[in-house]
Amino acid sequence: MDWYVDVRRPDVCLHKLVSQNNFGLFYIISPLSSHWTTCYFINGSRGVSVIRWTGAGQTEKDVRKALDRHREDLGATQADSILHYFDK
């Protein structure tokens, strides 16, 4: 898998939010990165879908598009949990 940042670096933290068998919603925090600080993504058998946090309606559209792409990997309960995470 190609990562957007080297997750082996000591300043990078990879977190599982909603996942099963390494498929699901994750986020990466890199406090020392000058490019970005947080990146959400959904990992599935068809690859990785990146979700940009915009705080607007676009985030929900991106999440739904990613969930459609990874429907085979995620059950309804997982998909609902991921949607609710971004309802904050």
Stockholm file with secondary structure:
# STOCKHOLM 1.0

chainA/1-88         MDWYVDVRRPDVCLHKLVSQNNFGLFYIISPLSSHWTTCYFINGSRGVSVIRWTGAGQTEKDVRKALDRHREDLGATQADSILHYFDK
#=GR chainA/1-88 SS CCCSSCTTSTTCEEEEEEEETTEEEEEEECTTCSSCSEEEEEEETTEEEEECCCSSHHHHHHHHHHHHHTTTTSCHHHHHHHHHHTTC
#=GC SS_cons        CCCSSCTTSTTCEEEEEEEETTEEEEEEECTTCSSCSEEEEEEETTEEEEECCCSSHHHHHHHHHHHHHTTTTSCHHHHHHHHHHTTC
//
